[in-house]
Every structure is written in C-alpha cells, then in structure tokens.
Amino acid sequence: MPRAALRRARRFTHLTTMDNNAIFDEKYRVIAIDEQNLILRGVRSGEVLTIKNADPENPLTAEDYPPGKLIALNDPSNKTKS
C-alpha cells in the first residue's frame, strides 16, 4: 500500500472501534457547507465528518452554519418524548 494511502487509512481506523457515543462528546468546527452537506472537523480529534441533510426541502445555509462556527452534535436517541 502506498505511504499516503496508509496514512489516510490509519487516520480513520478508530472510527470503526470507538464508542458509538464518542461522536457526541466532541465539539466541531464547520469547515464547509452546501445545501445537502455539512462538513465538520473535530476540535480535539481532527476527524472530518460529513453530515447529510435529512430534509432536502429545507436546505442547509451558510447563514445558519457559517464556516468556523463551533457546534456540538446531539444524540437523537436521547430526546425525551413528551
């Protein structure tokens, strides 16, 4: 395997072995956005995530998610039902 490909493979290795809730313990900075994708980088880990818009009728906007904005992800399974 070429050295560059090996570095890329190692970079994301822990994603398959980390605790499922670890993603919610990290804070993220917005690094890019389009109508259907929000691209984030973990502040501590440096990992890059792409969040797909689940509601195409309501596009994501740079006004809502300006590059550099610090955000945290919430676990939707922990929402309380009223």
Steps between C-alpha positions, in 0.01 A plus 500: 500500500644845416608705799241778445217244480626337820491836682141556385399150609651547846337838543150351501573160656363592843160599355410133469611416852402806703205513734182585308440800726853643466385705202272692737783576748694701241457863397526580129580795275312550175752483216263491199132495415270457204124447483523130582827454695655646812872422528646518850843450659536377859676754722687235703518210256538685171264245342292626209130411487246559227146538627236443232189717508205273584249761380573612141195729511691716752854548366793569730631857478825678578289747696404221743840325489771753414851359448686503831185469712549274803224241543425183693296206375203369697406134518144478359438176689529691829215742425229488761154428371221721630 
